[in-house]
Amino acid sequence: MGKINACVFISGKGTNLKNLIKKSRDYNFPINIRLIISNNKKADGIIFAKKYLIPYFIINTDTRNFEAVILKLLEKYKISLICLAGYMKIISKNFLNKFGKKIINIHPSLLPKFKGLNTFSRILIEKEKKTGCTVHYVNERLDGGTIIIQKGFFISSQDDEKSLKKRTQSLEYLAYPEALIKIYRYN
Ligand code: GRF
């Protein structure tokens, strides 16, 4: 089976991007990352596009036609999957409809709990016993699409925001690749 052409959207550090690039080098992994889009010209993650020689584009999302610009690129690179990895913009309904293919996201909580931003501080305030990460399909509702995979851990009394982030992200590096394998190898 051939590999799926994927595009990763980022806004920040790009550690999930780096992890996915590394996994996708395995000939057995279902996707190839052909394109990277960042809406932030200062995103640290752009370094991985450069290092691994993957075409990347910085998109100014303050312009009126930015979605059309992205859609053109997706067509040019024959992209059939978008992986959001720390992309801090909402995907519009118009974009979802026009792209018409799979878009997935990783979120640092056990959805449907703690949608949106500042998850770790809210999890601590709510004195949750357990947390984790979720890979899900993107629809027009924020962090609201069908769940593909979740991984969780128990919170200890020593945990703070920093440790929760670290523990959550180490699960993200397992969950995102597993979700892709689940979608393309077992469906
Ligand atoms: C991840 O924690 C992800 O769950 C959230 O944004 C963060 C991105 O981290 N959506 P990175 O840019 O992949 O390091």
Backbone and ligand atoms as CSV (ligand in chain L), in Angstrom:
chain,resi,resn,atom,element,x,y,z
A,1,MET,N,N,0.844,-1.203,0.000
A,1,MET,CA,C,0.000,0.000,0.000
A,1,MET,C,C,0.877,1.250,0.000
A,2,GLY,N,N,0.571,2.210,-0.872
A,2,GLY,CA,C,1.370,3.436,-0.939
A,2,GLY,C,C,1.138,4.315,0.277
A,3,LYS,N,N,2.056,5.248,0.449
A,3,LYS,CA,C,1.910,6.135,1.607
A,3,LYS,C,C,0.959,7.297,1.301
A,4,ILE,N,N,0.336,7.786,2.346
A,4,ILE,CA,C,-0.567,8.925,2.246
A,4,ILE,C,C,0.269,10.210,2.300
A,5,ASN,N,N,-0.005,11.145,1.411
A,5,ASN,CA,C,0.683,12.443,1.458
A,5,ASN,C,C,0.043,13.323,2.524
A,6,ALA,N,N,0.857,13.697,3.513
A,6,ALA,CA,C,0.313,14.485,4.626
A,6,ALA,C,C,0.973,15.855,4.706
A,7,CYS,N,N,0.215,16.789,5.275
A,7,CYS,CA,C,0.730,18.125,5.566
A,7,CYS,C,C,0.543,18.354,7.069
A,8,VAL,N,N,1.572,18.868,7.738
A,8,VAL,CA,C,1.449,19.163,9.167
A,8,VAL,C,C,1.362,20.680,9.342
A,9,PHE,N,N,0.376,21.106,10.130
A,9,PHE,CA,C,0.197,22.535,10.442
A,9,PHE,C,C,0.748,22.783,11.847
A,10,ILE,N,N,1.597,23.785,11.987
A,10,ILE,CA,C,2.159,24.101,13.307
A,10,ILE,C,C,2.053,25.597,13.591
A,11,SER,N,N,2.266,25.933,14.876
A,11,SER,CA,C,2.388,27.354,15.246
A,11,SER,C,C,3.552,27.570,16.208
A,12,GLY,N,N,4.074,26.481,16.789
A,12,GLY,CA,C,5.040,26.666,17.880
A,12,GLY,C,C,6.243,25.758,17.804
A,13,LYS,N,N,6.492,25.070,18.898
A,13,LYS,CA,C,7.727,24.282,19.050
A,13,LYS,C,C,7.904,23.178,18.021
A,14,GLY,N,N,6.831,22.508,17.679
A,14,GLY,CA,C,6.917,21.486,16.640
A,14,GLY,C,C,7.528,20.167,17.098
A,15,THR,N,N,7.425,19.858,18.400
A,15,THR,CA,C,8.012,18.576,18.828
A,15,THR,C,C,7.184,17.391,18.314
A,16,ASN,N,N,5.870,17.576,18.182
A,16,ASN,CA,C,5.066,16.505,17.568
A,16,ASN,C,C,5.407,16.371,16.087
A,17,LEU,N,N,5.646,17.495,15.433
A,17,LEU,CA,C,6.054,17.464,14.025
A,17,LEU,C,C,7.335,16.641,13.883
A,18,LYS,N,N,8.313,16.957,14.723
A,18,LYS,CA,C,9.597,16.257,14.644
A,18,LYS,C,C,9.396,14.746,14.832
A,19,ASN,N,N,8.576,14.408,15.803
A,19,ASN,CA,C,8.306,13.001,16.081
A,19,ASN,C,C,7.641,12.323,14.869
A,20,LEU,N,N,6.686,13.026,14.256
A,20,LEU,CA,C,5.996,12.430,13.096
A,20,LEU,C,C,6.937,12.306,11.902
A,21,ILE,N,N,7.810,13.288,11.731
A,21,ILE,CA,C,8.768,13.197,10.617
A,21,ILE,C,C,9.630,11.952,10.801
A,22,LYS,N,N,10.118,11.775,12.023
A,22,LYS,CA,C,10.994,10.617,12.286
A,22,LYS,C,C,10.262,9.305,12.043
A,23,LYS,N,N,9.031,9.220,12.521
A,23,LYS,CA,C,8.258,7.981,12.329
A,23,LYS,C,C,8.003,7.737,10.841
A,24,SER,N,N,7.732,8.829,10.117
A,24,SER,CA,C,7.337,8.658,8.718
A,24,SER,C,C,8.510,8.202,7.846
A,25,ARG,N,N,9.713,8.255,8.396
A,25,ARG,CA,C,10.868,7.743,7.644
A,25,ARG,C,C,10.862,6.214,7.595
A,26,ASP,N,N,10.093,5.585,8.470
A,26,ASP,CA,C,9.964,4.129,8.459
A,26,ASP,C,C,9.091,3.738,7.258
A,27,TYR,N,N,9.574,2.835,6.434
A,27,TYR,CA,C,8.845,2.541,5.198
A,27,TYR,C,C,7.466,1.958,5.474
A,28,ASN,N,N,7.293,1.425,6.667
A,28,ASN,CA,C,6.026,0.808,7.029
A,28,ASN,C,C,4.998,1.796,7.569
A,29,PHE,N,N,5.456,3.000,7.915
A,29,PHE,CA,C,4.542,3.988,8.503
A,29,PHE,C,C,3.609,4.518,7.414
A,30,PRO,N,N,2.308,4.703,7.725
A,30,PRO,CA,C,1.343,4.977,6.638
A,30,PRO,C,C,1.448,6.329,5.939
A,31,ILE,N,N,2.140,7.308,6.534
A,31,ILE,CA,C,2.139,8.628,5.877
A,31,ILE,C,C,3.547,9.128,5.549
A,32,ASN,N,N,3.590,9.996,4.565
A,32,ASN,CA,C,4.790,10.757,4.212
A,32,ASN,C,C,4.468,12.226,4.450
A,33,ILE,N,N,5.338,12.960,5.105
A,33,ILE,CA,C,5.055,14.384,5.300
A,33,ILE,C,C,5.660,15.151,4.139
A,34,ARG,N,N,4.790,15.666,3.291
A,34,ARG,CA,C,5.212,16.316,2.050
A,34,ARG,C,C,5.262,17.822,2.167
A,35,LEU,N,N,4.595,18.346,3.217
A,35,LEU,CA,C,4.423,19.794,3.298
A,35,LEU,C,C,4.209,20.198,4.757
A,36,ILE,N,N,4.741,21.384,5.104
A,36,ILE,CA,C,4.530,21.919,6.451
A,36,ILE,C,C,4.029,23.351,6.321
A,37,ILE,N,N,3.003,23.669,7.095
A,37,ILE,CA,C,2.437,25.019,7.080
A,37,ILE,C,C,2.547,25.582,8.489
A,38,SER,N,N,3.040,26.824,8.578
A,38,SER,CA,C,3.051,27.497,9.875
A,38,SER,C,C,2.361,28.839,9.716
A,39,ASN,N,N,1.558,29.203,10.695
A,39,ASN,CA,C,0.941,30.537,10.644
A,39,ASN,C,C,1.784,31.527,11.440
A,40,ASN,N,N,2.939,31.055,11.919
A,40,ASN,CA,C,3.786,31.888,12.766
A,40,ASN,C,C,5.213,31.844,12.225
A,41,LYS,N,N,5.683,32.991,11.775
A,41,LYS,CA,C,7.013,32.968,11.153
A,41,LYS,C,C,8.123,32.696,12.169
A,42,LYS,N,N,7.785,32.845,13.453
A,42,LYS,CA,C,8.793,32.602,14.501
A,42,LYS,C,C,8.656,31.208,15.131
A,43,ALA,N,N,7.822,30.358,14.547
A,43,ALA,CA,C,7.629,29.029,15.143
A,43,ALA,C,C,8.946,28.253,15.149
A,44,ASP,N,N,9.331,27.752,16.326
A,44,ASP,CA,C,10.578,26.973,16.424
A,44,ASP,C,C,10.545,25.749,15.509
A,45,GLY,N,N,9.349,25.188,15.334
A,45,GLY,CA,C,9.208,23.951,14.573
A,45,GLY,C,C,9.655,24.059,13.122
A,46,ILE,N,N,9.757,25.266,12.582
A,46,ILE,CA,C,10.178,25.433,11.187
A,46,ILE,C,C,11.568,24.827,10.974
A,47,ILE,N,N,12.347,24.815,12.033
A,47,ILE,CA,C,13.701,24.248,11.943
A,47,ILE,C,C,13.663,22.787,11.460
A,48,PHE,N,N,12.602,22.068,11.812
A,48,PHE,CA,C,12.534,20.654,11.406
A,48,PHE,C,C,12.219,20.526,9.907
A,49,ALA,N,N,11.458,21.476,9.394
A,49,ALA,CA,C,11.207,21.471,7.947
A,49,ALA,C,C,12.539,21.653,7.212
A,50,LYS,N,N,13.343,22.580,7.729
A,50,LYS,CA,C,14.636,22.861,7.090
A,50,LYS,C,C,15.570,21.666,7.220
A,51,LYS,N,N,15.642,21.137,8.439
A,51,LYS,CA,C,16.567,20.024,8.706
A,51,LYS,C,C,16.238,18.797,7.855
A,52,TYR,N,N,14.952,18.505,7.705
A,52,TYR,CA,C,14.557,17.292,6.989
A,52,TYR,C,C,14.151,17.584,5.536
A,53,LEU,N,N,14.462,18.809,5.082
A,53,LEU,CA,C,14.243,19.197,3.680
A,53,LEU,C,C,12.806,18.963,3.211
A,54,ILE,N,N,11.883,19.387,4.024
A,54,ILE,CA,C,10.460,19.278,3.659
A,54,ILE,C,C,9.975,20.682,3.295
A,55,PRO,N,N,9.305,20.845,2.148
A,55,PRO,CA,C,8.819,22.174,1.780
A,55,PRO,C,C,7.934,22.775,2.878
A,56,TYR,N,N,8.138,24.051,3.161
A,56,TYR,CA,C,7.311,24.692,4.185
A,56,TYR,C,C,6.900,26.082,3.739
A,57,PHE,N,N,5.770,26.514,4.234
A,57,PHE,CA,C,5.257,27.836,3.892
A,57,PHE,C,C,4.750,28.504,5.161
A,58,ILE,N,N,5.057,29.801,5.269
A,58,ILE,CA,C,4.538,30.589,6.381
A,58,ILE,C,C,3.338,31.342,5.835
A,59,ILE,N,N,2.225,31.181,6.488
A,59,ILE,CA,C,0.992,31.785,5.984
A,59,ILE,C,C,0.543,32.892,6.929
A,60,ASN,N,N,0.322,34.039,6.358
A,60,ASN,CA,C,-0.187,35.152,7.165
A,60,ASN,C,C,-1.708,35.034,7.245
A,61,THR,N,N,-2.179,34.586,8.393
A,61,THR,CA,C,-3.620,34.326,8.524
A,61,THR,C,C,-4.422,35.615,8.762
A,62,ASP,N,N,-3.731,36.757,8.706
A,62,ASP,CA,C,-4.475,38.026,8.793
A,62,ASP,C,C,-4.959,38.491,7.421
A,63,THR,N,N,-4.543,37.800,6.375
A,63,THR,CA,C,-5.004,38.209,5.045
A,63,THR,C,C,-6.343,37.535,4.727
A,64,ARG,N,N,-7.099,38.192,3.880
A,64,ARG,CA,C,-8.462,37.743,3.602
A,64,ARG,C,C,-8.495,36.377,2.913
A,65,ASN,N,N,-7.516,36.141,2.038
A,65,ASN,CA,C,-7.604,34.933,1.206
A,65,ASN,C,C,-6.645,33.822,1.667
A,66,PHE,N,N,-6.254,33.843,2.949
A,66,PHE,CA,C,-5.220,32.881,3.357
A,66,PHE,C,C,-5.675,31.424,3.207
A,67,GLU,N,N,-6.966,31.178,3.389
A,67,GLU,CA,C,-7.424,29.784,3.262
A,67,GLU,C,C,-7.290,29.302,1.820
A,68,ALA,N,N,-7.576,30.185,0.897
A,68,ALA,CA,C,-7.454,29.819,-0.521
A,68,ALA,C,C,-5.984,29.533,-0.850
A,69,VAL,N,N,-5.089,30.308,-0.247
A,69,VAL,CA,C,-3.649,30.105,-0.479
A,69,VAL,C,C,-3.243,28.718,0.031
A,70,ILE,N,N,-3.708,28.383,1.224
A,70,ILE,CA,C,-3.364,27.060,1.784
A,70,ILE,C,C,-3.969,25.950,0.920
A,71,LEU,N,N,-5.226,26.120,0.527
A,71,LEU,CA,C,-5.892,25.071,-0.271
A,71,LEU,C,C,-5.155,24.812,-1.583
A,72,LYS,N,N,-4.647,25.878,-2.170
A,72,LYS,CA,C,-3.868,25.727,-3.421
A,72,LYS,C,C,-2.612,24.897,-3.180
A,73,LEU,N,N,-1.938,25.196,-2.070
A,73,LEU,CA,C,-0.719,24.447,-1.743
A,73,LEU,C,C,-1.041,22.969,-1.509
A,74,LEU,N,N,-2.145,22.734,-0.814
A,74,LEU,CA,C,-2.525,21.348,-0.518
A,74,LEU,C,C,-2.798,20.576,-1.815
A,75,GLU,N,N,-3.370,21.291,-2.769
A,75,GLU,CA,C,-3.650,20.659,-4.044
A,75,GLU,C,C,-2.349,20.398,-4.803
A,76,LYS,N,N,-1.497,21.402,-4.793
A,76,LYS,CA,C,-0.220,21.287,-5.512
A,76,LYS,C,C,0.600,20.098,-5.008
A,77,TYR,N,N,0.609,19.910,-3.695
A,77,TYR,CA,C,1.404,18.818,-3.118
A,77,TYR,C,C,0.593,17.531,-2.942
A,78,LYS,N,N,-0.605,17.510,-3.529
A,78,LYS,CA,C,-1.462,16.308,-3.522
A,78,LYS,C,C,-1.663,15.748,-2.100
A,79,ILE,N,N,-2.023,16.656,-1.213
A,79,ILE,CA,C,-2.173,16.283,0.195
A,79,ILE,C,C,-3.551,15.667,0.446
A,80,SER,N,N,-3.565,14.500,1.092
A,80,SER,CA,C,-4.881,13.950,1.434
A,80,SER,C,C,-5.096,13.796,2.939
A,81,LEU,N,N,-4.180,14.311,3.734
A,81,LEU,CA,C,-4.366,14.296,5.197
A,81,LEU,C,C,-3.678,15.532,5.778
A,82,ILE,N,N,-4.393,16.216,6.675
A,82,ILE,CA,C,-3.773,17.313,7.434
A,82,ILE,C,C,-3.661,16.879,8.889
A,83,CYS,N,N,-2.453,17.007,9.433
A,83,CYS,CA,C,-2.240,16.737,10.861
A,83,CYS,C,C,-1.979,18.074,11.546
A,84,LEU,N,N,-2.872,18.469,12.425
A,84,LEU,CA,C,-2.634,19.679,13.207
A,84,LEU,C,C,-1.768,19.292,14.397
A,85,ALA,N,N,-0.706,20.036,14.618
A,85,ALA,CA,C,0.199,19.703,15.724
A,85,ALA,C,C,0.611,21.007,16.405
A,86,GLY,N,N,-0.238,21.440,17.330
A,86,GLY,CA,C,0.033,22.706,18.004
A,86,GLY,C,C,-0.280,23.897,17.111
A,87,TYR,N,N,-1.243,23.729,16.212
A,87,TYR,CA,C,-1.659,24.825,15.324
A,87,TYR,C,C,-2.728,25.633,16.049
A,88,MET,N,N,-2.433,26.915,16.264
A,88,MET,CA,C,-3.263,27.718,17.166
A,88,MET,C,C,-4.365,28.514,16.467
A,89,LYS,N,N,-4.829,28.026,15.328
A,89,LYS,CA,C,-5.926,28.705,14.620
A,89,LYS,C,C,-7.070,27.724,14.480
A,90,ILE,N,N,-8.283,28.258,14.524
A,90,ILE,CA,C,-9.461,27.412,14.304
A,90,ILE,C,C,-9.564,27.121,12.798
A,91,ILE,N,N,-9.899,25.903,12.460
A,91,ILE,CA,C,-10.128,25.541,11.062
A,91,ILE,C,C,-11.595,25.878,10.742
A,92,SER,N,N,-11.804,26.705,9.741
A,92,SER,CA,C,-13.173,27.157,9.469
A,92,SER,C,C,-13.995,26.066,8.775
A,93,LYS,N,N,-15.292,26.230,8.850
A,93,LYS,CA,C,-16.197,25.282,8.202
A,93,LYS,C,C,-15.975,25.290,6.683
A,94,ASN,N,N,-15.761,26.475,6.170
A,94,ASN,CA,C,-15.492,26.637,4.735
A,94,ASN,C,C,-14.261,25.832,4.322
A,95,PHE,N,N,-13.206,25.927,5.140
A,95,PHE,CA,C,-11.966,25.207,4.833
A,95,PHE,C,C,-12.205,23.693,4.910
A,96,LEU,N,N,-12.914,23.268,5.957
A,96,LEU,CA,C,-13.210,21.835,6.110
A,96,LEU,C,C,-13.940,21.301,4.879
A,97,ASN,N,N,-14.939,22.047,4.440
A,97,ASN,CA,C,-15.731,21.620,3.287
A,97,ASN,C,C,-14.916,21.611,2.010
A,98,LYS,N,N,-14.132,22.661,1.831
A,98,LYS,CA,C,-13.374,22.761,0.572
A,98,LYS,C,C,-12.272,21.713,0.508
A,99,PHE,N,N,-11.602,21.458,1.625
A,99,PHE,CA,C,-10.538,20.430,1.612
A,99,PHE,C,C,-11.190,19.052,1.432
A,100,GLY,N,N,-12.204,18.788,2.234
A,100,GLY,CA,C,-13.020,17.580,2.053
A,100,GLY,C,C,-12.312,16.262,2.354
A,101,LYS,N,N,-11.123,16.337,2.922
A,101,LYS,CA,C,-10.406,15.093,3.277
A,101,LYS,C,C,-10.127,15.114,4.772
A,102,LYS,N,N,-9.371,14.114,5.217
A,102,LYS,CA,C,-9.177,13.981,6.673
A,102,LYS,C,C,-8.320,15.102,7.271
A,103,ILE,N,N,-8.803,15.633,8.404
A,103,ILE,CA,C,-7.999,16.559,9.209
A,103,ILE,C,C,-8.036,16.038,10.638
A,104,ILE,N,N,-6.860,15.837,11.237
A,104,ILE,CA,C,-6.843,15.357,12.616
A,104,ILE,C,C,-5.997,16.284,13.489
A,105,ASN,N,N,-6.239,16.194,14.780
A,105,ASN,CA,C,-5.577,17.099,15.731
A,105,ASN,C,C,-5.173,16.321,16.976
A,106,ILE,N,N,-4.165,16.844,17.677
A,106,ILE,CA,C,-3.816,16.284,18.985
A,106,ILE,C,C,-4.071,17.342,20.043
A,107,HIS,N,N,-4.720,16.911,21.123
A,107,HIS,CA,C,-5.093,17.859,22.176
A,107,HIS,C,C,-4.593,17.338,23.527
A,108,PRO,N,N,-4.053,18.238,24.380
A,108,PRO,CA,C,-3.439,17.769,25.625
A,108,PRO,C,C,-4.416,17.584,26.792
A,109,SER,N,N,-5.481,16.833,26.563
A,109,SER,CA,C,-6.381,16.449,27.665
A,109,SER,C,C,-7.151,15.219,27.210
A,110,LEU,N,N,-7.868,14.650,28.152
A,110,LEU,CA,C,-8.730,13.518,27.802
A,110,LEU,C,C,-10.079,14.101,27.396
A,111,LEU,N,N,-10.223,14.421,26.130
A,111,LEU,CA,C,-11.489,14.999,25.648
A,111,LEU,C,C,-12.628,14.011,25.923
A,112,PRO,N,N,-13.835,14.464,26.186
A,112,PRO,CA,C,-14.320,15.849,26.005
A,112,PRO,C,C,-13.970,16.789,27.156
A,113,LYS,N,N,-13.175,16.329,28.107
A,113,LYS,CA,C,-12.793,17.239,29.192
A,113,LYS,C,C,-11.736,18.222,28.704
A,114,PHE,N,N,-11.821,19.447,29.197
A,114,PHE,CA,C,-10.792,20.475,28.983
A,114,PHE,C,C,-10.488,20.780,27.520
A,115,LYS,N,N,-11.540,21.112,26.797
A,115,LYS,CA,C,-11.350,21.637,25.435
A,115,LYS,C,C,-10.696,23.003,25.527
A,116,GLY,N,N,-10.081,23.452,24.456
A,116,GLY,CA,C,-9.564,24.827,24.423
A,116,GLY,C,C,-8.181,24.970,25.030
A,117,LEU,N,N,-7.879,26.199,25.465
A,117,LEU,CA,C,-6.515,26.540,25.905
A,117,LEU,C,C,-6.302,26.335,27.405
A,118,ASN,N,N,-5.061,26.516,27.816
A,118,ASN,CA,C,-4.661,26.458,29.243
A,118,ASN,C,C,-5.146,25.188,29.945
A,119,THR,N,N,-5.008,24.084,29.283
A,119,THR,CA,C,-5.540,22.833,29.839
A,119,THR,C,C,-4.881,22.471,31.173
A,120,PHE,N,N,-3.545,22.592,31.248
A,120,PHE,CA,C,-2.864,22.062,32.445
A,120,PHE,C,C,-3.268,22.820,33.712
A,121,SER,N,N,-3.348,24.148,33.627
A,121,SER,CA,C,-3.737,24.885,34.835
A,121,SER,C,C,-5.180,24.552,35.223
A,122,ARG,N,N,-6.041,24.391,34.250
A,122,ARG,CA,C,-7.439,24.063,34.581
A,122,ARG,C,C,-7.560,22.663,35.187
A,123,ILE,N,N,-6.748,21.735,34.673
A,123,ILE,CA,C,-6.772,20.355,35.194
A,123,ILE,C,C,-6.358,20.355,36.669
A,124,LEU,N,N,-5.342,21.167,36.997
A,124,LEU,CA,C,-4.887,21.240,38.395
A,124,LEU,C,C,-5.941,21.912,39.274
A,125,ILE,N,N,-6.533,22.976,38.774
A,125,ILE,CA,C,-7.564,23.677,39.558
A,125,ILE,C,C,-8.738,22.739,39.856
A,126,GLU,N,N,-9.086,21.939,38.858
A,126,GLU,CA,C,-10.229,21.015,39.029
A,126,GLU,C,C,-9.866,19.768,39.833
A,127,LYS,N,N,-8.615,19.662,40.235
A,127,LYS,CA,C,-8.136,18.505,41.022
A,127,LYS,C,C,-8.490,17.172,40.345
A,128,GLU,N,N,-8.209,17.114,39.057
A,128,GLU,CA,C,-8.453,15.876,38.307
A,128,GLU,C,C,-7.525,14.776,38.812
A,129,LYS,N,N,-7.988,13.538,38.745
A,129,LYS,CA,C,-7.134,12.411,39.162
A,129,LYS,C,C,-6.301,11.891,38.001
A,130,LYS,N,N,-6.862,12.084,36.809
A,130,LYS,CA,C,-6.238,11.493,35.637
A,130,LYS,C,C,-6.233,12.506,34.503
A,131,THR,N,N,-5.228,12.471,33.656
A,131,THR,CA,C,-5.281,13.280,32.435
A,131,THR,C,C,-4.524,12.548,31.331
A,132,GLY,N,N,-4.290,13.241,30.202
A,132,GLY,CA,C,-3.624,12.571,29.096
A,132,GLY,C,C,-3.783,13.357,27.817
A,133,CYS,N,N,-3.817,12.647,26.705
A,133,CYS,CA,C,-3.944,13.337,25.411
A,133,CYS,C,C,-4.947,12.599,24.534
A,134,THR,N,N,-5.423,13.320,23.531
A,134,THR,CA,C,-6.432,12.775,22.615
A,134,THR,C,C,-6.066,13.131,21.181
A,135,VAL,N,N,-6.130,12.152,20.294
A,135,VAL,CA,C,-6.058,12.444,18.857
A,135,VAL,C,C,-7.481,12.287,18.319
A,136,HIS,N,N,-7.935,13.300,17.596
A,136,HIS,CA,C,-9.334,13.284,17.137
A,136,HIS,C,C,-9.463,13.913,15.745
A,137,TYR,N,N,-10.555,13.560,15.081
A,137,TYR,CA,C,-10.872,14.224,13.813
A,137,TYR,C,C,-11.314,15.645,14.102
A,138,VAL,N,N,-11.044,16.528,13.150
A,138,VAL,CA,C,-11.420,17.936,13.316
A,138,VAL,C,C,-12.757,18.163,12.625
A,139,ASN,N,N,-13.682,18.771,13.359
A,139,ASN,CA,C,-14.918,19.234,12.728
A,139,ASN,C,C,-15.105,20.707,13.078
A,140,GLU,N,N,-16.297,21.262,12.839
A,140,GLU,CA,C,-16.432,22.712,13.032
A,140,GLU,C,C,-16.526,23.110,14.500
A,141,ARG,N,N,-16.632,22.133,15.395
A,141,ARG,CA,C,-16.662,22.465,16.825
A,141,ARG,C,C,-15.261,22.336,17.417
A,142,LEU,N,N,-14.843,23.284,18.227
A,142,LEU,CA,C,-13.494,23.291,18.798
A,142,LEU,C,C,-13.238,22.015,19.608
A,143,ASP,N,N,-12.196,21.292,19.226
A,143,ASP,CA,C,-11.808,20.039,19.913
A,143,ASP,C,C,-12.994,19.091,20.058
A,144,GLY,N,N,-13.860,19.083,19.052
A,144,GLY,CA,C,-15.131,18.356,19.189
A,144,GLY,C,C,-15.333,17.156,18.292
A,145,GLY,N,N,-14.390,16.822,17.421
A,145,GLY,CA,C,-14.618,15.735,16.461
A,145,GLY,C,C,-14.439,14.353,17.084
A,146,THR,N,N,-14.740,13.333,16.293
A,146,THR,CA,C,-14.667,11.947,16.773
A,146,THR,C,C,-13.264,11.599,17.272
A,147,ILE,N,N,-13.237,10.930,18.410
A,147,ILE,CA,C,-11.954,10.548,19.014
A,147,ILE,C,C,-11.381,9.326,18.317
A,148,ILE,N,N,-10.082,9.393,18.007
A,148,ILE,CA,C,-9.402,8.257,17.367
A,148,ILE,C,C,-8.656,7.434,18.422
A,149,ILE,N,N,-7.942,8.126,19.315
A,149,ILE,CA,C,-7.169,7.417,20.338
A,149,ILE,C,C,-6.930,8.342,21.528
A,150,GLN,N,N,-6.872,7.754,22.718
A,150,GLN,CA,C,-6.523,8.540,23.917
A,150,GLN,C,C,-5.504,7.762,24.727
A,151,LYS,N,N,-4.632,8.505,25.397
A,151,LYS,CA,C,-3.692,7.867,26.336
A,151,LYS,C,C,-3.682,8.689,27.603
A,152,GLY,N,N,-3.732,8.013,28.760
A,152,GLY,CA,C,-3.840,8.757,30.009
A,152,GLY,C,C,-2.850,8.311,31.061
A,153,PHE,N,N,-2.747,9.102,32.111
A,153,PHE,CA,C,-1.909,8.750,33.264
A,153,PHE,C,C,-2.545,9.348,34.516
A,154,PHE,N,N,-2.147,8.825,35.684
A,154,PHE,CA,C,-2.665,9.349,36.947
A,154,PHE,C,C,-1.812,10.524,37.410
A,155,ILE,N,N,-2.484,11.560,37.867
A,155,ILE,CA,C,-1.798,12.767,38.334
A,155,ILE,C,C,-1.346,12.536,39.775
A,156,SER,N,N,-0.115,12.958,40.090
A,156,SER,CA,C,0.340,12.790,41.473
A,156,SER,C,C,0.277,14.135,42.190
A,157,SER,N,N,0.364,14.104,43.509
A,157,SER,CA,C,0.260,15.357,44.274
A,157,SER,C,C,1.466,16.259,44.000
A,158,GLN,N,N,2.529,15.677,43.477
A,158,GLN,CA,C,3.715,16.489,43.153
A,158,GLN,C,C,3.614,17.192,41.800
A,159,ASP,N,N,2.665,16.799,40.988
A,159,ASP,CA,C,2.595,17.365,39.637
A,159,ASP,C,C,2.261,18.851,39.653
A,160,ASP,N,N,2.932,19.590,38.769
A,160,ASP,CA,C,2.578,20.987,38.525
A,160,ASP,C,C,2.362,21.131,37.013
A,161,GLU,N,N,2.138,22.358,36.566
A,161,GLU,CA,C,1.854,22.545,35.134
A,161,GLU,C,C,2.973,22.009,34.252
A,162,LYS,N,N,4.208,22.269,34.733
A,162,LYS,CA,C,5.363,21.865,33.923
A,162,LYS,C,C,5.441,20.339,33.806
A,163,SER,N,N,5.256,19.656,34.910
A,163,SER,CA,C,5.375,18.195,34.852
A,163,SER,C,C,4.194,17.590,34.099
A,164,LEU,N,N,3.014,18.205,34.245
A,164,LEU,CA,C,1.857,17.682,33.493
A,164,LEU,C,C,2.105,17.796,31.997
A,165,LYS,N,N,2.666,18.927,31.607
A,165,LYS,CA,C,2.949,19.136,30.182
A,165,LYS,C,C,3.944,18.089,29.686
A,166,LYS,N,N,4.995,17.887,30.469
A,166,LYS,CA,C,6.026,16.927,30.076
A,166,LYS,C,C,5.443,15.508,29.983
A,167,ARG,N,N,4.663,15.134,30.985
A,167,ARG,CA,C,4.107,13.773,30.994
A,167,ARG,C,C,3.095,13.605,29.867
A,168,THR,N,N,2.308,14.652,29.622
A,168,THR,CA,C,1.309,14.583,28.539
A,168,THR,C,C,2.007,14.474,27.191
A,169,GLN,N,N,3.034,15.299,27.010
A,169,GLN,CA,C,3.688,15.289,25.693
A,169,GLN,C,C,4.399,13.967,25.422
A,170,SER,N,N,4.932,13.341,26.459
A,170,SER,CA,C,5.597,12.063,26.174
A,170,SER,C,C,4.555,11.027,25.708
A,171,LEU,N,N,3.324,11.162,26.156
A,171,LEU,CA,C,2.272,10.270,25.633
A,171,LEU,C,C,1.838,10.686,24.228
A,172,GLU,N,N,1.883,12.002,23.971
A,172,GLU,CA,C,1.512,12.464,22.618
A,172,GLU,C,C,2.405,11.835,21.545
A,173,TYR,N,N,3.697,11.679,21.890
A,173,TYR,CA,C,4.617,11.134,20.884
A,173,TYR,C,C,4.318,9.674,20.565
A,174,LEU,N,N,3.581,9.011,21.452
A,174,LEU,CA,C,3.130,7.647,21.151
A,174,LEU,C,C,1.761,7.679,20.473
A,175,ALA,N,N,0.894,8.584,20.976
A,175,ALA,CA,C,-0.502,8.571,20.526
A,175,ALA,C,C,-0.666,9.000,19.060
A,176,TYR,N,N,0.066,10.040,18.643
A,176,TYR,CA,C,-0.161,10.544,17.270
A,176,TYR,C,C,0.208,9.474,16.228
A,177,PRO,N,N,1.409,8.880,16.335
A,177,PRO,CA,C,1.716,7.816,15.362
A,177,PRO,C,C,0.747,6.639,15.450
A,178,GLU,N,N,0.371,6.261,16.648
A,178,GLU,CA,C,-0.567,5.125,16.781
A,178,GLU,C,C,-1.907,5.430,16.138
A,179,ALA,N,N,-2.351,6.677,16.287
A,179,ALA,CA,C,-3.633,7.065,15.683
A,179,ALA,C,C,-3.556,6.921,14.162
A,180,LEU,N,N,-2.442,7.325,13.584
A,180,LEU,CA,C,-2.294,7.239,12.125
A,180,LEU,C,C,-2.264,5.785,11.661
A,181,ILE,N,N,-1.593,4.949,12.435
A,181,ILE,CA,C,-1.561,3.523,12.097
A,181,ILE,C,C,-2.982,2.953,12.192
A,182,LYS,N,N,-3.689,3.379,13.226
A,182,LYS,CA,C,-5.064,2.895,13.402
A,182,LYS,C,C,-5.942,3.304,12.213
A,183,ILE,N,N,-5.819,4.564,11.790
A,183,ILE,CA,C,-6.655,5.056,10.693
A,183,ILE,C,C,-6.346,4.310,9.388
A,184,TYR,N,N,-5.062,4.184,9.071
A,184,TYR,CA,C,-4.714,3.719,7.722
A,184,TYR,C,C,-4.419,2.242,7.612
A,185,ARG,N,N,-4.167,1.591,8.742
A,185,ARG,CA,C,-3.841,0.170,8.635
A,185,ARG,C,C,-4.967,-0.734,9.120
A,186,TYR,N,N,-5.815,-0.185,9.975
A,186,TYR,CA,C,-6.807,-1.079,10.594
A,186,TYR,C,C,-8.251,-0.682,10.316
A,187,ASN,N,N,-8.481,0.268,9.419
A,187,ASN,CA,C,-9.868,0.628,9.143
A,187,ASN,C,C,-10.347,0.031,7.830
L,1,GRF,C1,C,0.769,19.770,22.107
L,1,GRF,O1,O,0.780,19.622,23.496
L,1,GRF,C2,C,-0.605,19.518,21.554
L,1,GRF,O2,O,-1.368,18.679,22.345
L,1,GRF,C3,C,-1.213,20.886,21.519
L,1,GRF,O3,O,-0.155,21.763,21.246
L,1,GRF,C4,C,1.071,21.202,21.705
L,1,GRF,C5,C,2.037,21.307,20.574
L,1,GRF,O4,O,3.346,21.003,20.967
L,1,GRF,N1,N,-2.285,20.941,20.551
L,1,GRF,P1,P,4.498,20.918,19.874
L,1,GRF,O5,O,4.483,22.221,19.089
L,1,GRF,O6,O,4.237,19.715,19.035
L,1,GRF,O7,O,5.765,20.769,20.680
